[in-house]
């Protein structure tokens, strides 16, 4: 376990320190995943769930819960940690949705809402991992979806939104144009510039 070449501690080194009981290292470790969880939460808290709680609140609750229950995490890799955090977030979203449903439903007679959200969140994770990468890039030592989410958080808002709507929400350029108040042609140019900037940010932070 060694620090990264740019001087930042790697998730693996922080994980080892957290396992040894270093609470500060655990806090720093979990902060690596705030942007990743925020994107997942954004994708799962649409109007269909009618949630009255913001994605940032769900992420904060998830990180606090992960800090509290870290001893229950049995994994040894960043990939396993990302899955564990994602499942805590999904459980929190499902619990909130069930509490706030306008009309009660017999969840036990239908497919579990939590299972549905987990599949959807896993799909968003895969979309993040493949948005700007080739298959060989996905063999990176770091979890690519986490890196991409972090890079997105450092982009200007319009760049971030056009990438999220195009790659995570799978919207057509015409639909994005309506949401952003621009012409489809302008949105295509914005998307191209945003992808270039995203790659630059990822290279800077690698």
N, CA, C and O of each residue as an XYZ file, in Angstrom:
824
protein
N       0.837     -1.184      0.000
C       0.000      0.000      0.000
C       0.878      1.243      0.000
O       1.627      1.462      0.952
N       0.804      2.052     -1.034
C       1.672      3.212     -1.096
C       0.890      4.395     -1.606
O      -0.093      4.213     -2.324
N       1.300      5.624     -1.252
C       0.626      6.806     -1.756
C       0.730      6.853     -3.265
O       1.665      6.299     -3.844
N      -0.224      7.513     -3.908
C      -0.191      7.669     -5.352
C       0.923      8.618     -5.732
O       1.457      9.337     -4.888
N       1.277      8.616     -7.026
C       2.400      9.424     -7.491
C       2.153     10.914     -7.348
O       3.103     11.697     -7.310
N       0.882     11.321     -7.269
C       0.602     12.751     -7.133
C       0.506     13.182     -5.671
O       0.110     14.310     -5.377
N       0.871     12.279     -4.750
C       0.936     12.677     -3.350
C      -0.317     12.360     -2.558
O      -0.294     12.447     -1.331
N      -1.414     11.995     -3.214
C      -2.631     11.670     -2.498
C      -2.594     10.205     -2.068
O      -2.056      9.356     -2.778
N      -3.162      9.919     -0.918
C      -3.244      8.544     -0.469
C      -4.210      7.778     -1.359
O      -5.241      8.312     -1.768
N      -3.885      6.546     -1.654
C      -4.763      5.718     -2.464
C      -5.893      5.169     -1.595
O      -5.738      5.066     -0.378
N      -7.030      4.815     -2.205
C      -8.091      4.184     -1.425
C      -7.608      2.923     -0.715
O      -8.037      2.637      0.403
N      -6.718      2.169     -1.357
C      -6.220      0.947     -0.736
C      -5.437      1.240      0.543
O      -5.598      0.547      1.548
N      -4.584      2.276      0.500
C      -3.806      2.612      1.701
C      -4.721      3.144      2.804
O      -4.534      2.816      3.976
N      -5.707      3.962      2.433
C      -6.653      4.473      3.419
C      -7.499      3.344      3.996
O      -7.820      3.347      5.184
N      -7.859      2.378      3.150
C      -8.631      1.233      3.621
C      -7.841      0.442      4.664
O      -8.386      0.032      5.688
N      -6.561      0.236      4.394
C      -5.714     -0.488      5.348
C      -5.628      0.263      6.671
O      -5.703     -0.349      7.737
N      -5.472      1.589      6.613
C      -5.392      2.394      7.831
C      -6.719      2.357      8.590
O      -6.742      2.268      9.818
N      -7.826      2.428      7.839
C      -9.143      2.381      8.475
C      -9.366      1.038      9.157
O      -9.936      0.970     10.246
N      -8.914     -0.024      8.510
C      -9.021     -1.363      9.096
C      -8.241     -1.437     10.423
O      -8.604     -2.181     11.334
N      -7.171     -0.652     10.500
C      -6.338     -0.654     11.707
C      -6.912      0.249     12.796
O      -6.327      0.377     13.872
N      -8.057      0.876     12.520
C      -8.718      1.696     13.523
C      -8.494      3.185     13.404
O      -8.825      3.928     14.329
N      -7.937      3.651     12.283
C      -7.686      5.071     12.077
C      -8.970      5.747     11.594
O      -9.332      5.626     10.424
N      -9.650      6.451     12.482
C     -10.927      7.081     12.145
C     -10.761      8.192     11.117
O     -11.622      8.378     10.256
N      -9.647      8.939     11.203
C      -9.405     10.006     10.230
C      -9.234      9.430      8.825
O      -9.757      9.979      7.856
N      -8.505      8.329      8.722
C      -8.311      7.685      7.424
C      -9.639      7.185      6.877
O      -9.888      7.262      5.674
N     -10.492      6.672      7.759
C     -11.805      6.205      7.315
C     -12.621      7.354      6.751
O     -13.271      7.202      5.717
N     -12.596      8.495      7.413
C     -13.319      9.661      6.914
C     -12.808     10.098      5.558
O     -13.594     10.413      4.665
N     -11.485     10.120      5.401
C     -10.890     10.507      4.108
C     -11.229      9.482      3.031
O     -11.489      9.841      1.883
N     -11.225      8.223      3.401
C     -11.566      7.166      2.451
C     -12.986      7.342      1.921
O     -13.208      7.310      0.711
N     -13.937      7.525      2.818
C     -15.332      7.622      2.403
C     -15.587      8.872      1.561
O     -16.457      8.867      0.691
N     -14.830      9.947      1.817
C     -15.004     11.167      1.025
C     -14.652     10.943     -0.443
O     -15.132     11.676     -1.307
N     -13.826      9.948     -0.736
C     -13.491      9.626     -2.127
C     -14.745      9.270     -2.930
O     -14.744      9.364     -4.157
N     -15.804      8.867     -2.247
C     -16.979      8.316     -2.933
C     -18.194      9.237     -2.889
O     -19.281      8.851     -3.320
N     -18.016     10.455     -2.369
C     -19.161     11.367     -2.271
C     -19.707     11.712     -3.660
O     -20.917     11.656     -3.875
N     -18.837     12.064     -4.594
C     -19.303     12.428     -5.934
C     -19.951     11.245     -6.642
O     -20.961     11.396     -7.330
N     -19.362     10.072     -6.468
C     -19.913      8.846     -7.060
C     -21.313      8.571     -6.523
O     -22.231      8.308     -7.300
N     -21.484      8.628     -5.211
C     -22.794      8.386     -4.613
C     -23.794      9.471     -5.001
O     -24.981      9.192     -5.170
N     -23.315     10.708     -5.144
C     -24.211     11.804     -5.526
C     -24.795     11.580     -6.917
O     -25.975     11.847     -7.143
N     -23.978     11.091     -7.850
C     -24.487     10.808     -9.184
C     -25.484      9.663     -9.166
O     -26.507      9.714     -9.848
N     -25.189      8.629     -8.386
C     -26.135      7.518     -8.270
C     -27.452      7.994     -7.665
O     -28.530      7.637     -8.139
N     -27.352      8.801     -6.616
C     -28.566      9.305     -5.965
C     -29.381     10.169     -6.913
O     -30.608     10.074     -6.957
N     -28.689     11.013     -7.674
C     -29.391     11.861     -8.644
C     -30.168     11.027     -9.643
O     -31.286     11.381    -10.016
N     -29.584      9.926    -10.074
C     -30.227      9.094    -11.085
C     -31.412      8.317    -10.543
O     -32.266      7.879    -11.313
N     -31.480      8.136     -9.217
C     -32.512      7.288     -8.631
C     -33.627      8.061     -7.924
O     -34.602      7.456     -7.479
N     -33.503      9.362     -7.815
C     -34.490     10.131     -7.049
C     -35.307     11.018     -7.968
O     -35.513     12.197     -7.680
N     -35.767     10.461     -9.058
C     -36.571     11.208    -10.017
C     -37.991     11.419     -9.536
O     -38.364     11.006     -8.438
N     -38.772     12.069    -10.375
C     -40.143     12.403    -10.011
C     -40.980     11.160     -9.746
O     -41.946     11.225     -8.985
N     -40.635     10.034    -10.353
C     -41.426      8.824    -10.182
C     -41.462      8.366     -8.728
O     -42.451      7.783     -8.284
N     -40.386      8.627     -7.986
C     -40.356      8.221     -6.586
C     -40.966      9.277     -5.664
O     -41.257      9.008     -4.498
N     -41.153     10.479     -6.204
C     -41.751     11.569     -5.431
C     -41.061     11.749     -4.079
O     -41.726     11.878     -3.051
N     -39.758     11.755     -4.083
C     -39.028     11.932     -2.840
C     -38.981     13.392     -2.445
O     -38.846     14.277     -3.290
N     -39.096     13.632     -1.148
C     -39.009     14.999     -0.645
C     -37.691     15.205      0.092
O     -37.589     16.045      0.986
N     -36.707     14.444     -0.290
C     -35.382     14.585      0.303
C     -34.382     14.684     -0.837
O     -34.501     13.968     -1.832
N     -33.404     15.559     -0.703
C     -32.451     15.784     -1.786
C     -31.388     14.705     -1.846
O     -31.097     14.057     -0.841
N     -30.800     14.506     -3.039
C     -29.721     13.529     -3.179
C     -28.577     13.765     -2.204
O     -27.991     12.808     -1.699
N     -28.246     15.038     -1.930
C     -27.134     15.317     -1.024
C     -27.418     14.815      0.387
O     -26.508     14.365      1.083
N     -28.676     14.892      0.806
C     -29.049     14.380      2.127
C     -28.926     12.861      2.170
O     -28.463     12.298      3.162
N     -29.342     12.200      1.089
C     -29.232     10.744      1.022
C     -27.770     10.309      1.045
O     -27.417      9.320      1.686
N     -26.923     11.059      0.337
C     -25.498     10.741      0.318
C     -24.891     10.930      1.702
O     -24.116     10.091      2.164
N     -25.238     12.019      2.358
C     -24.692     12.272      3.693
C     -25.116     11.173      4.666
O     -24.304     10.691      5.456
N     -26.385     10.780      4.606
C     -26.863      9.698      5.473
C     -26.125      8.401      5.181
O     -25.804      7.640      6.094
N     -25.859      8.153      3.901
C     -25.155      6.931      3.498
C     -23.726      6.924      4.037
O     -23.260      5.903      4.541
N     -23.035      8.046      3.936
C     -21.659      8.118      4.417
C     -21.592      7.997      5.936
O     -20.684      7.363      6.473
N     -22.550      8.604      6.623
C     -22.591      8.483      8.085
C     -22.852      7.037      8.497
O     -22.241      6.527      9.436
N     -23.759      6.392      7.788
C     -24.064      4.993      8.079
C     -22.854      4.100      7.790
O     -22.560      3.176      8.548
N     -22.161      4.384      6.691
C     -20.982      3.598      6.347
C     -19.884      3.776      7.391
O     -19.193      2.820      7.743
N     -19.729      5.003      7.883
C     -18.733      5.254      8.927
C     -19.087      4.478     10.187
O     -18.223      3.874     10.823
N     -20.359      4.502     10.536
C     -20.822      3.818     11.754
C     -20.677      2.302     11.660
O     -20.304      1.637     12.626
N     -20.981      1.770     10.469
C     -21.032      0.310     10.297
C     -19.825     -0.248      9.548
O     -19.889     -1.356      9.016
N     -18.731      0.502      9.500
C     -17.587      0.078      8.690
C     -17.085     -1.314      9.054
O     -16.593     -2.038      8.189
N     -17.200     -1.687     10.296
C     -16.722     -3.015     10.709
C     -17.486     -4.140     10.016
O     -17.006     -5.272      9.955
N     -18.663     -3.834      9.497
C     -19.445     -4.850      8.788
C     -18.950     -5.064      7.356
O     -19.311     -6.050      6.714
N     -18.126     -4.141      6.859
C     -17.604     -4.278      5.504
C     -16.519     -5.345      5.500
O     -15.500     -5.213      6.179
N     -16.748     -6.404      4.729
C     -15.831     -7.541      4.725
C     -14.938     -7.575      3.495
O     -14.114     -8.480      3.357
N     -15.086     -6.603      2.596
C     -14.309     -6.611      1.363
C     -12.886     -6.128      1.579
O     -12.518     -5.646      2.650
N     -12.085     -6.280      0.500
C     -10.678     -5.889      0.585
C     -10.243     -4.998     -0.575
O      -9.066     -4.651     -0.669
N     -11.168     -4.621     -1.459
C     -10.801     -3.840     -2.641
C     -11.708     -2.631     -2.781
O     -12.772     -2.554     -2.167
N     -11.262     -1.683     -3.606
C     -12.081     -0.504     -3.873
C     -13.383     -0.885     -4.560
O     -14.430     -0.307     -4.268
N     -13.327     -1.842     -5.463
C     -14.536     -2.275     -6.153
C     -15.568     -2.788     -5.161
O     -16.749     -2.458     -5.263
N     -15.126     -3.592     -4.203
C     -16.058     -4.120     -3.201
C     -16.585     -3.011     -2.313
O     -17.749     -3.043     -1.912
N     -15.749     -2.028     -1.997
C     -16.206     -0.908     -1.180
C     -17.249     -0.084     -1.920
O     -18.242      0.333     -1.325
N     -17.036      0.157     -3.212
C     -18.003      0.918     -4.000
C     -19.347      0.196     -4.041
O     -20.394      0.835     -3.934
N     -19.328     -1.122     -4.195
C     -20.573     -1.895     -4.208
C     -21.267     -1.805     -2.859
O     -22.484     -1.631     -2.797
N     -20.500     -1.922     -1.775
C     -21.070     -1.846     -0.427
C     -21.726     -0.499     -0.176
O     -22.835     -0.436      0.355
N     -21.047      0.580     -0.555
C     -21.607      1.918     -0.383
C     -22.851      2.107     -1.238
O     -23.835      2.700     -0.795
N     -22.802      1.599     -2.471
C     -23.947      1.721     -3.367
C     -25.169      1.030     -2.770
O     -26.286      1.535     -2.879
N     -24.962     -0.108     -2.148
C     -26.091     -0.847     -1.587
C     -26.679     -0.163     -0.363
O     -27.884     -0.239     -0.126
N     -25.834      0.503      0.414
C     -26.360      1.290      1.529
C     -27.217      2.429      0.991
O     -28.308      2.684      1.500
N     -26.721      3.119     -0.045
C     -27.472      4.214     -0.658
C     -28.804      3.718     -1.211
O     -29.841      4.344     -0.988
N     -28.783      2.609     -1.921
C     -30.002      2.051     -2.507
C     -31.016      1.721     -1.411
O     -32.208      1.992     -1.558
N     -30.538      1.139     -0.322
C     -31.442      0.802      0.784
C     -32.064      2.069      1.374
O     -33.250      2.079      1.706
N     -31.278      3.125      1.505
C     -31.809      4.374      2.029
C     -32.837      4.994      1.088
O     -33.862      5.509      1.536
N     -32.565      4.946     -0.212
C     -33.521      5.483     -1.190
C     -34.809      4.673     -1.162
O     -35.902      5.240     -1.183
N     -34.687      3.353     -1.116
C     -35.872      2.496     -1.100
C     -36.712      2.754      0.149
O     -37.939      2.826      0.072
N     -36.056      2.892      1.289
C     -36.786      3.159      2.531
C     -37.523      4.493      2.449
O     -38.672      4.605      2.878
N     -36.850      5.502      1.893
C     -37.469      6.816      1.771
C     -38.651      6.774      0.809
O     -39.691      7.382      1.064
N     -38.487      6.058     -0.293
C     -39.558      5.968     -1.289
C     -40.782      5.272     -0.712
O     -41.914      5.697     -0.942
N     -40.551      4.212      0.030
C     -41.677      3.468      0.615
C     -42.430      4.332      1.628
O     -43.656      4.268      1.718
N     -41.690      5.134      2.384
C     -42.326      6.005      3.373
C     -43.177      7.074      2.707
O     -44.209      7.481      3.241
N     -42.739      7.524      1.542
C     -43.367      8.684      0.937
C     -44.275      8.364     -0.247
O     -44.738      9.276     -0.933
N     -44.531      7.103     -0.492
C     -45.429      6.767     -1.592
C     -46.798      7.393     -1.358
O     -47.334      7.331     -0.251
N     -47.358      7.991     -2.395
C     -48.658      8.657     -2.279
C     -49.760      7.649     -1.935
O     -50.626      7.945     -1.112
N     -49.739      6.474     -2.548
C     -50.709      5.438     -2.216
C     -49.949      4.168     -1.869
O     -49.014      3.774     -2.567
N     -50.362      3.541     -0.786
C     -49.640      2.384     -0.288
C     -49.747      1.212     -1.257
O     -50.778      0.993     -1.892
N     -48.661      0.476     -1.348
C     -48.636     -0.699     -2.203
C     -48.105     -1.866     -1.390
O     -47.391     -1.667     -0.407
N     -48.444     -3.065     -1.789
C     -47.950     -4.265     -1.113
C     -46.608     -4.635     -1.702
O     -46.528     -5.459     -2.612
N     -45.544     -4.023     -1.183
C     -44.217     -4.257     -1.732
C     -43.817     -5.723     -1.653
O     -43.066     -6.216     -2.495
N     -44.328     -6.423     -0.630
C     -43.923     -7.816     -0.465
C     -44.519     -8.719     -1.534
O     -44.071     -9.857     -1.682
N     -45.503     -8.257     -2.278
C     -46.115     -9.055     -3.333
C     -45.529     -8.731     -4.702
O     -45.866     -9.374     -5.696
N     -44.682     -7.766     -4.749
C     -44.088     -7.350     -6.012
C     -42.575     -7.492     -5.938
O     -42.013     -7.808     -4.889
N     -41.946     -7.256     -7.045
C     -40.488     -7.243     -7.028
C     -40.026     -6.194     -6.028
O     -40.581     -5.097     -5.969
N     -39.023     -6.527     -5.255
C     -38.505     -5.606     -4.260
C     -38.065     -4.300     -4.911
O     -37.326     -4.307     -5.895
N     -38.520     -3.186     -4.359
C     -38.086     -1.876     -4.855
C     -36.578     -1.752     -4.707
O     -35.904     -1.181     -5.563
N     -36.056     -2.292     -3.615
C     -34.613     -2.225     -3.397
C     -33.852     -2.964     -4.498
O     -32.819     -2.494     -4.973
N     -34.380     -4.140     -4.903
C     -33.714     -4.904     -5.964
C     -33.755     -4.142     -7.283
O     -32.781     -4.135     -8.036
N     -34.889     -3.498     -7.557
C     -35.022     -2.716     -8.782
C     -34.032     -1.549     -8.787
O     -33.370     -1.292     -9.793
N     -33.938     -0.850     -7.659
C     -33.024      0.279     -7.561
C     -31.571     -0.173     -7.653
O     -30.733      0.521     -8.228
N     -31.278     -1.347     -7.077
C     -29.902     -1.852     -7.145
C     -29.518     -2.145     -8.589
O     -28.407     -1.817     -9.004
N     -30.418     -2.758     -9.368
C     -30.122     -3.017    -10.773
C     -29.919     -1.715    -11.525
O     -29.014     -1.597    -12.352
N     -30.770     -0.735    -11.233
C     -30.664      0.547    -11.909
C     -29.366      1.252    -11.542
O     -28.706      1.822    -12.410
N     -28.991      1.221    -10.264
C     -27.753      1.851     -9.835
C     -26.539      1.157    -10.431
O     -25.558      1.805    -10.794
N     -26.613     -0.174    -10.528
C     -25.516     -0.918    -11.149
C     -25.370     -0.518    -12.611
O     -24.258     -0.417    -13.129
N     -26.516     -0.289    -13.281
C     -26.476      0.125    -14.681
C     -25.846      1.511    -14.819
O     -25.091      1.758    -15.759
N     -26.154      2.416    -13.883
C     -25.550      3.745    -13.906
C     -24.045      3.631    -13.683
O     -23.263      4.329    -14.328
N     -23.644      2.754    -12.776
C     -22.212      2.516    -12.529
C     -21.523      2.083    -13.820
O     -20.451      2.588    -14.156
N     -22.137      1.152    -14.537
C     -21.543      0.671    -15.784
C     -21.513      1.772    -16.835
O     -20.559      1.875    -17.606
N     -22.563      2.598    -16.864
C     -22.586      3.707    -17.820
C     -21.474      4.702    -17.516
O     -20.840      5.228    -18.431
N     -21.237      4.959    -16.239
C     -20.139      5.834    -15.856
C     -18.804      5.262    -16.309
O     -17.957      5.978    -16.843
N     -18.627      3.965    -16.089
C     -17.355      3.330    -16.409
C     -17.064      3.318    -17.902
O     -15.903      3.297    -18.311
N     -18.117      3.333    -18.720
C     -17.911      3.225    -20.164
C     -18.098      4.544    -20.907
O     -17.946      4.591    -22.128
N     -18.427      5.613    -20.186
C     -18.780      6.875    -20.846
C     -17.660      7.439    -21.703
O     -17.904      7.905    -22.816
N     -16.444      7.403    -21.199
C     -15.341      8.011    -21.947
C     -14.134      7.092    -21.996
O     -12.997      7.556    -22.084
N     -14.376      5.795    -21.940
C     -13.246      4.886    -21.862
C     -13.327      3.797    -22.908
O     -14.392      3.503    -23.449
N     -12.185      3.211    -23.176
C     -12.124      2.006    -23.991
C     -12.084      0.821    -23.050
O     -11.816      1.011    -21.864
N     -12.342     -0.416    -23.524
C     -12.300     -1.570    -22.631
C     -10.983     -1.700    -21.882
O     -10.977     -2.113    -20.723
N      -9.854     -1.355    -22.525
C      -8.569     -1.488    -21.851
C      -8.436     -0.513    -20.694
O      -7.796     -0.815    -19.687
N      -9.049      0.671    -20.844
C      -8.987      1.659    -19.773
C      -9.688      1.159    -18.515
O      -9.332      1.545    -17.401
N     -10.685      0.299    -18.700
C     -11.474     -0.141    -17.568
C     -10.718     -1.105    -16.673
O     -11.227     -1.485    -15.618
N      -9.527     -1.507    -17.060
C      -8.706     -2.378    -16.226
C      -7.828     -1.564    -15.289
O      -6.886     -2.095    -14.700
N      -8.132     -0.272    -15.147
C      -7.345      0.619    -14.292
C      -7.302      0.110    -12.868
O      -8.195     -0.615    -12.431
N      -6.254      0.494    -12.138
C      -6.155      0.120    -10.734
C      -7.266      0.750     -9.920
O      -7.728      0.154     -8.947
N      -7.699      1.929    -10.290
C      -8.803      2.575     -9.591
C     -10.127      2.192    -10.231
O     -10.183      1.858    -11.415
N     -11.193      2.243     -9.436
C     -12.530      1.981     -9.945
C     -12.919      3.145    -10.855
O     -13.091      4.272    -10.390
N     -13.056      2.867    -12.154
C     -13.198      3.925    -13.144
C     -14.458      4.761    -12.937
O     -14.434      5.975    -13.136
N     -15.553      4.123    -12.541
C     -16.791      4.868    -12.325
C     -16.615      5.907    -11.229
O     -17.167      7.004    -11.318
N     -15.846      5.568    -10.192
C     -15.599      6.505     -9.098
C     -14.747      7.664     -9.584
O     -15.027      8.821     -9.268
N     -13.704      7.359    -10.355
C     -12.841      8.404    -10.904
C     -13.622      9.356    -11.804
O     -13.437     10.572    -11.748
N     -14.489      8.793    -12.628
C     -15.256      9.611    -13.556
C     -16.235     10.509    -12.819
O     -16.399     11.676    -13.174
N     -16.882      9.973    -11.799
C     -17.815     10.785    -11.014
C     -17.085     11.943    -10.346
O     -17.601     13.059    -10.293
N     -15.887     11.677     -9.838
C     -15.102     12.733     -9.208
C     -14.703     13.794    -10.233
O     -14.773     14.990     -9.950
N     -14.284     13.357    -11.422
C     -13.909     14.312    -12.468
C     -15.106     15.154    -12.896
O     -14.971     16.357    -13.119
N     -16.268     14.533    -13.009
C     -17.476     15.270    -13.390
C     -17.791     16.387    -12.393
O     -18.256     17.461    -12.774
N     -17.534     16.119    -11.123
C     -17.845     17.116    -10.095
C     -16.979     18.365    -10.228
O     -17.303     19.408     -9.660
N     -15.877     18.264    -10.980
C     -14.982     19.405    -11.166
C     -15.237     20.144    -12.486
O     -14.518     21.091    -12.806
N     -16.229     19.734    -13.240
C     -16.558     20.407    -14.500
C     -17.533     21.549    -14.260
O     -18.249     21.545    -13.259
N     -17.574     22.534    -15.166
C     -18.634     23.549    -15.103
C     -19.999     22.864    -15.157
O     -20.139     21.785    -15.732
N     -20.984     23.490    -14.566
C     -22.291     22.849    -14.427
C     -22.894     22.433    -15.768
O     -23.455     21.342    -15.865
N     -22.795     23.278    -16.816
C     -23.411     22.924    -18.090
C     -22.693     21.735    -18.737
O     -23.330     20.902    -19.382
N     -21.375     21.656    -18.567
C     -20.632     20.498    -19.074
C     -21.089     19.223    -18.357
O     -21.349     18.194    -18.981
N     -21.175     19.326    -17.037
C     -21.569     18.154    -16.241
C     -22.971     17.682    -16.617
O     -23.210     16.486    -16.782
N     -23.893     18.634    -16.751
C     -25.276     18.267    -17.028
C     -25.444     17.608    -18.393
O     -26.189     16.638    -18.526
N     -24.759     18.126    -19.403
C     -24.931     17.550    -20.737
C     -24.369     16.130    -20.787
O     -24.921     15.278    -21.482
N     -23.286     15.864    -20.067
C     -22.724     14.516    -20.029
C     -23.639     13.572    -19.262
O     -23.890     12.449    -19.700
N     -24.134     14.026    -18.125
C     -25.022     13.180    -17.318
C     -26.298     12.856    -18.075
O     -26.729     11.703    -18.098
N     -26.909     13.861    -18.695
C     -28.158     13.615    -19.417
C     -27.943     12.709    -20.625
O     -28.801     11.891    -20.956
N     -26.793     12.861    -21.282
C     -26.526     12.063    -22.481
C     -26.140     10.629    -22.131
O     -26.655      9.691    -22.737
N     -25.239     10.443    -21.159
C     -24.668      9.131    -20.890
C     -25.353      8.366    -19.764
O     -25.391      7.136    -19.796
N     -25.893      9.063    -18.773
C     -26.534      8.375    -17.664
C     -28.046      8.310    -17.829
O     -28.670      7.289    -17.538
N     -28.636      9.425    -18.305
C     -30.083      9.445    -18.517
C     -30.469      8.940    -19.901
O     -31.643      8.693    -20.175
N     -29.458      8.786    -20.784
C     -29.671      8.272    -22.151
C     -30.695      9.101    -22.934
O     -31.555      8.559    -23.627
N     -30.581     10.418    -22.807
C     -31.508     11.298    -23.516
C     -30.976     11.651    -24.900
O     -29.767     11.682    -25.127
N     -31.884     11.912    -25.805
C     -31.510     12.364    -27.136
C     -31.107     13.835    -27.066
O     -31.495     14.560    -26.150
N     -30.317     14.258    -28.058
C     -29.862     15.646    -28.057
C     -31.048     16.622    -28.096
O     -30.994     17.703    -27.509
N     -32.103     16.230    -28.786
C     -33.279     17.098    -28.869
C     -33.924     17.287    -27.491
O     -34.384     18.379    -27.158
N     -33.953     16.215    -26.696
C     -34.523     16.318    -25.350
C     -33.636     17.164    -24.442
O     -34.126     17.971    -23.652
N     -32.336     16.970    -24.566
C     -31.403     17.757    -23.764
C     -31.518     19.236    -24.124
O     -31.452     20.108    -23.257
N     -31.689     19.500    -25.410
C     -31.810     20.884    -25.866
C     -32.989     21.581    -25.197
O     -32.882     22.739    -24.795
N     -34.113     20.876    -25.077
C     -35.290     21.449    -24.430
C     -34.992     21.748    -22.963
O     -35.338     22.817    -22.461
N     -34.344     20.793    -22.269
C     -34.030     20.959    -20.847
C     -33.073     22.119    -20.607
O     -33.182     22.836    -19.613
N     -32.130     22.292    -21.536
C     -31.091     23.301    -21.340
C     -31.398     24.623    -22.022
O     -30.639     25.582    -21.877
N     -32.499     24.691    -22.763
C     -32.855     25.935    -23.435
C     -31.896     26.315    -24.539
O     -31.611     27.495    -24.744
N     -31.387     25.304    -25.263
C     -30.450     25.525    -26.360
C     -30.936     24.768    -27.580
O     -31.845     23.942    -27.493
N     -30.324     25.056    -28.713
C     -30.658     24.311    -29.917
C     -29.949     22.954    -29.884
O     -28.921     22.823    -29.220
N     -30.477     21.937    -30.590
C     -29.798     20.639    -30.630
C     -28.357     20.746    -31.121
O     -27.472     20.050    -30.623
N     -28.127     21.621    -32.101
C     -26.768     21.798    -32.597
C     -25.841     22.350    -31.529
O     -24.700     21.907    -31.396
N     -26.331     23.313    -30.771
C     -25.524     23.902    -29.703
C     -25.232     22.873    -28.615
O     -24.148     22.863    -28.032
N     -26.205     22.012    -28.349
C     -26.011     20.970    -27.339
C     -24.960     19.964    -27.785
O     -24.139     19.523    -26.981
N     -24.980     19.598    -29.070
C     -23.961     18.676    -29.587
C     -22.555     19.259    -29.424
O     -21.629     18.555    -29.021
N     -22.402     20.547    -29.740
C     -21.090     21.199    -29.586
C     -20.689     21.263    -28.122
O     -19.526     21.043    -27.785
N     -21.653     21.567    -27.241
C     -21.381     21.614    -25.809
C     -20.932     20.243    -25.310
O     -19.979     20.139    -24.538
N     -21.617     19.200    -25.753
C     -21.289     17.831    -25.360
C     -19.869     17.455    -25.797
O     -19.120     16.842    -25.037
N     -19.511     17.827    -27.022
C     -18.162     17.529    -27.515
C     -17.105     18.229    -26.667
O     -16.105     17.624    -26.282
N     -17.336     19.515    -26.378
C     -16.384     20.261    -25.548
C     -16.320     19.674    -24.140
O     -15.249     19.603    -23.537
N     -17.467     19.256    -23.623
C     -17.527     18.706    -22.266
C     -16.732     17.412    -22.164
O     -16.041     17.189    -21.170
N     -16.821     16.557    -23.180
C     -16.071     15.299    -23.154
C     -14.564     15.553    -23.207
O     -13.790     14.887    -22.520
N     -14.159     16.519    -24.026
C     -12.739     16.864    -24.094
C     -12.251     17.344    -22.731
O     -11.196     16.923    -22.257
N     -13.029     18.229    -22.104
C     -12.645     18.757    -20.793
C     -12.638     17.653    -19.745
O     -11.777     17.632    -18.866
N     -13.596     16.734    -19.837
C     -13.661     15.636    -18.878
C     -12.406     14.775    -18.945
O     -11.835     14.405    -17.919
N     -11.990     14.466    -20.157
C     -10.765     13.661    -20.311
C      -9.550     14.402    -19.747
O      -8.675     13.792    -19.131
N      -9.502     15.717    -19.961
C      -8.388     16.514    -19.442
C      -8.365     16.467    -17.911
O      -7.308     16.300    -17.303
N      -9.530     16.614    -17.304
C      -9.611     16.590    -15.849
C      -9.207     15.222    -15.314
O      -8.504     15.128    -14.308
N      -9.653     14.161    -15.986
C      -9.301     12.820    -15.529
C      -7.784     12.589    -15.617
O      -7.190     11.971    -14.733
N      -7.178     13.088    -16.681
C      -5.725     12.937    -16.831
C      -4.984     13.734    -15.744
O      -3.984     13.269    -15.197
N      -5.484     14.926    -15.443
C      -4.852     15.762    -14.422
C      -4.923     15.092    -13.054
O      -4.001     15.215    -12.247
N      -6.037     14.374    -12.795
C      -6.264     13.806    -11.475
C      -5.818     12.363    -11.357
O      -5.975     11.747    -10.303
N      -5.255     11.813    -12.442
C      -4.816     10.412    -12.400
C      -3.436     10.294    -11.756
O      -2.904      9.191    -11.634
